[in-house]
Amino acid sequence: MISRADNSIVAEWWRTIDKLMLGAVLFLMLIGMMLSFAASPSVAERIDLDSLHFIKRHALFLIPAVIVLIGASFLSPAQVRRIGLALFALSVVLLLATLFIGIEAKGSRRWLLIAGFSLQPSELIKPAFVIVTAWLFSENARRPDIPGNLFSIILVGIVCALLIAQPDFGQTMLVAIVWGAMFFLAGMSWVWIILLGLIGVGGIVAAYMFFPHVASRLDKFITGEGDNYQVETGLQAIVHGSWTGQGPGEGTVKRIIPDAHTDFPFAVAAEEFGILLAILLVGVFAFIVLRGLSHALRERDAYVRLATAGLITLFAIQSMIHLAVNLNLMPAKGMTLPFISYGGSSLVASALAMGFILALTRQRPEMRRRRPAVFRAGNDASVQSG
């Protein structure tokens, strides 16, 4: 136990951090490592790699992820903003570089090869984009002479254009949804809501008309016809697991899922450990989301409130898309499950986003004077972000 008389940085951090949320995130990381043993060996053997190849790399990525998670949680809201701005600028440069010198796989350029490791800049830009957007919205409310809303529209256009150029429509949709949610929470008018809704529908129609692979996935989902092998196999694995699962290492359907370690770890978990564990896993994700939103509702500072809500929304929507694809509730999309799926960029980016949330939700002196929270930045124009 840490003494109340201890005024060290670590002691202050431990007293102010949300320990339950931190514990839930670390629990997800452990589950992700465990599921790596279940999902990845068959994939590695299928492509002539050592059966422990992805397990070793997942463990290697877990080390910097934990360091980033804990390190980011020590930051102040102002430091989170500064790092978010710097990371956003760097990520835009990396996304541009990806279009010219990136690794091409399955018709897309999404990765950069750096020191033998592949980096996916689109993962890093998401938490940074949320932080920058939250700051712009709060500044627009605090100082109407600064066109923060207009700048945020320009930024979301730039980010979506870079993602479409790869192309990566899943990440584009995710970024657009999170930005729209934050704009709504910042107090947009109904005119903007209708306009953005029409733009979103128009974007989906345009993607269907001009990108064959998008049209193919939508057609397969709507009609149920065509090659839908991965999703159907994932559903088969979930059904095969029943309530209690086949047991660790005893899953058989998982061995024929092409991307079990990245796109379908939830299906593998259900097959080997049962639907009961799958429900527990969903419960942990729901706990993190609801706790994060609870913090945001109590927050007085507009920037902190919007940043917390935006990061939690990013975490929630990405998780929901992954789970929906596994359950065949939406068209197939290669979206990682935070802290569970294999992928160094995704793991570290998720840890950074959650570290930011832990930093923003730490107890601060001004939070002790609570008042009824109104989820509109405009009502807190006089509150500065530090």
N, C-alpha and C positions, 0 to 999 in steps of 0.2 A: 504494500500500500504506500501511496505517496503522501507525505506529511503536508498538512495545510500550511505549515510554515515554509515549505519549500517553494521558492519563487523562481526556480529555474525554468527555462523555455520548455523543457520536456514536461515538467510538472504542470505548468500552465496549460500546455496542449492537452494533457491527459484529463485535466479538470473540465475543459471546455468542449472537448470533442464529443460527438454523438457516438457513444460506444456501441450501442445496439446496431446502428447502421454500419459502422466499421466492422463489427463482428459478422454481420450478414454478408458484406462484400468479401471478406476473407473466407467465409464459408463457401461462397460461390467459386472462389478461386480453387479451393481444395476439391470441390466437386468437379470442376473443370479438369484438374489434374487426374482425378480418378477416372473420369470418362475418357480421357486420352488413352489410358491403358485399354479401355474397352473398345473404342471406335477406330483407333489409328493403325494397329498392326496389320489388319487385313488389307487396308489401303496401301500401306507401304510395301507389302509383299506383292501386291498386284502390279506395282510399277517397278519391281526389282530393286527395292531398297531394303535395308536392314529392318526387321520388324519393329525395332525400338526407335527407328529414325525420328518419327514425329513426336514420340514420347520424350526423347532426350531434348529435342528442340523446344517443346512446350515447357519443359522444366527450366530450360535456359532462359526462355522469354519471361517466365514467371518471376525470376529474380529482379530484373529491372522494373517489372510491373509493380511489385510490392514496394520497391524503393520509390518509384514515382508516386504511388498512392499515398504513402506515408509522408513523403517530402512535400507534396502539393498541399496536404492537409494542414501544414504548418503556416501556410501563407495567409496574409491579410487580404481582405477584399480588394484593396488597391493593388496589391502585388499580383493577385489573380488577373486583374484587368490588364496590367502591364505585360504579363507573360502571355495572356491571350492575344493581345495586339501583335506582339513579336512573332508568336507562333502562327498567327493568321497570315502575316506577310510572308513568312518563310514557306508556309504550305502552298500559297498561291504560286510562288516561284517553282516549287517542286512539282505542282500539278502541271504547270506549263512545260517543265522539263520532261515530264512523263510522256507528253504528246509527241516529243521528238526523239528521245533516247530511252523511252521506257520499254520494258519487256512486253512483248505481244503474246497473249495467250487467249485462245478461244475467240479471236477476232477483236480483242480489246487491249488497250494499253493502260494498265492501271498500276504497274509496279516499277520501281527503280531498283537496280541492283547496286548495293553499296556494301563494300567490304565482305562480299559473299552472302549477304543477307538481302532479301527483297523487302522493300519499304513501300507501303501503300499510302501515299499522301492524302488520299480522300478520307482515310480514317482520322488522320491528325487534324485536318481542317475543321471537322465537325464540332468538337468542343470549343476550339478557338473561335469559330464563327458565332456560336451561341453567346460567348462572353462579349465579343465585339458588338453584336446586335443588341444585347441587353444594355450595354453602355450607351449606345446610340439612342435607343428608345427612352432611357431615363434622362439623358441630356436634352432630348427634344421636349420632354415634359418640364424639366427644370428651367431650361432657357429656350423659349420659343424662337429666338432669333437664330438658333442653330438647327438646320434642317436634318435632324437625326433620322427621322422616318424616311426621308428621301435618300439619304446615304445608305440606309439599310436596304432599301429596294435595289439600289445600284449594286450593293455587295452581293445580295442573294442572286441577282442576275448574273454577275460575274462567276460566282461559284457554280451555279447550275449550268452555265454555258461550258465551263471547263469540265464538269462531270459528264455532260452529254457528249462532248467531243471525244471522250475515251472509247466507247460510250459506256456509261454506267447509270441506267435509268432508276435502279433501285435506290442508290445513294442520292440521286437527284430528287426523287420523290420524298425521301426521308428528310433531306435538308429543307425542302419546300414546306412540308407539313409542320416541322418544328418552327420554322420562321413564321408561318401563318398563325400558329398557336401563340407565339410570343407577341406578334402584332395584335392579336385579339386581346391578350392579357394587358397589353399596354394601352388599351382603350380605343381601338379603331372604331370608326363609324360603320353603320350597316351598309352604307354605300361601298366602302372598301371591302366588306365581307362578300357582298354580291359580286363585285368586280373580280376579286381574287378567286372566288369560286368558279366564275366563268372562265377565267384564264386557266385554272387547273383542269377543268373539263376539256378546254381547247387543247391543252398540252397533251392530255391522254389520247385524244382523237388524232392529233398530229403524229404522235409516236406510233400509234397503230397503223396509220396510213403510210408513213415514210420509213419505218424500220421493220423489216420482215420478221426478225426474231422476236420482237415485242408482239406483233400480230399473231405469230405462231403460238406463243405462250398463252395469250389471252384466248385464242381459239380452242386450244387444248383444255383450258380450264372451263370454258363455257360449255363446250360440246362433249368433253370427256373422251374425244377421239384423238388418235395420233400417239406419238411416242411420249408417254408420261411416266417413264420407267422409274425415275428416282422417287417421285412423290408416291407412286403406288407401292413401291418396295418399302418406303418409310412407313406408310400406313400398315403394311403387312407386319413390319417389325413391331409396331405398337400393339397390334392385335395379338401377335404371338406372345408378347410379354404378359398379357392378362394383368391381373391385379398385383401379383407378387413377383413376377418376373421369372426368367429361366435360370437366374443365378449368375454371379460374376464369371465372365469368360465363357458362358454357355450359350450365348446368343448365336444363332445361325443365319438369320435373315440379314443381320448387319454386315455380314461378310460380302454381300453382293451389292451393297449400296455404294455407288461410285465415290461420293464425297461425304462419307459418313462422319469424318472427323471435323469437317468445316460446316457443312450445310444441314446435317441430320444427326447431331449428337443427342438431341432430345429424343429422337426415335430409338437410338441405341440405348439410352438410359431407360426408356420404357420397356424395351425388350428384355434387358438383363436384370433390371431392378424393379420392374413393375410399374403399373399406372399409379400406385400409391406414392412411389418416390417421385414420379413425374409431377403429381399434384403438389407434393412438398416443395419441389423445385419452383413451380409456378408461384406457390405461396411466398417463397423467399423473395422472388422478383416483385411480387405485389407489395410485400412489406416495405421494401426499399422505396418503391414508387410512392406509396401512400405516406410514408414517413417524410420523404423529401418534400412532397406537396404540403404536408402539414407545417413543416418549417417555413416554406415559402408564404403560406397564408398568415403566419404570425410575424413575418418580417416587415419592418417599417421602411427600410431603405429601398427605394424603387429599383436601383441597379441590382442589389443583392437579391431582391425578390424575383425579378425577371430572369436573372442569370440562374438562380437555383431552379426555378420552374422550367426554364428552357433546357437545362442539362438533364433534369429528371424526365422531361418529355422526350428528349432524344433517347435516353436509356429505355424508356417505356415503349416507344413506337418501334425502335429497332428490335426489341425483344418480342413484341407482338407480331411483327412481320415474320420473324424466324419461326415462331410457334405456329402461326397461321399457315405457313407453307408446309410445315411438317404434318399438319392436320388436314391439308388440302382445302383450306378455307380461303385461299387466294392463289393467284398464279405463281408458279415457281420463280423464286428469286434467290440468288446466292447471298443471303444476308447472315452474317455471323450472329451467334447468340453471345452477348457480352459475358466475358470471363469463362465461358464454357467451350466455345468453338476454338479449334486450332487456328493460330495466326498471330504472329508477333505484333504486327501493326495494330490489329484489333485489340489485343490484350493490353498493350501499353496505352493506347488511346482511351480505352474504357477505364483503365486505372487512373489516367490523368483527369478524365471527366469526373469520376467519382471522388478523386482527391480534391478537385475544385469544389464539389458539393460539400464535402466534409469541412473544407476551409470556410466556405461561405456560411455554413450553418453552425459554426462554433459559437458558443455563448459569448456575447459581447455586452459591455455595460449598457449600451442603449437599448438592448433587447429586453432588459429587465422591466422597462416601463412600457408594458404592452397595452395595446388598445385594440378595438375591433378592426380587423384587417379588411380593407377593400382592395380587391385585386386589380387596381388600376393605377398605372404609373402617374397619371395626372393628379391624383389626390395626394401625392407625396412629392410635389414639385419642390418643396422647400427643403427636403432631406437630401443631403449630399452623400456621395458614396465613399468618402474618405480618400 
